[in-house]
Amino acid sequence: MTYEDYMRIALEEATRAKESGEIPVGAVIVLDGRIIARARNATRESNDPTRHAELEAIRIASSVLKNERLLECELFVTKEPCAMCAGAIVHARIKRVIIGTRDAKYGACGTVLSICGNSILNHVPEIVFGVLEEKSSALLRSFFESLRKK
């Protein structure tokens, strides 16, 4: 499978989030070409601000691997992780983060903050931006446009 294939699956998760009233963000974690976790935002339905797609996927992958370290894993996420999620990515030692679209307000992989990619920290994952960027961006845009119309 290609980066685009994995990002399409993350976009499926983001679409499920949107359908349930959540901000449409989806995440997939891959190890050796095999999906070991897929998740979506669940903050509103759970009344829990930590239930971001990235953290949900990290929890699932850690459970599957029975290890808090996701050393050779790749994380595909439709929107640039926030500071909370970027911190978890660093702590989990995720090898590579593949991002659909940047987050101009909260992005912590170089857009607003540099948590992922900060050489001062003990782990620096590789960051790849722009995989299916327009689709990721359009999904977010349509969600927020519909909110503004209400």
Beta strands, then each sheet from edge to edge (+ up, - down):
strand 1: 26-31
strand 2: 34-40
strand 3: 74-79
strand 4: 96-101
strand 5: 126-129
sheet 1: 2+ 1- 3+ 4+ 5+
end
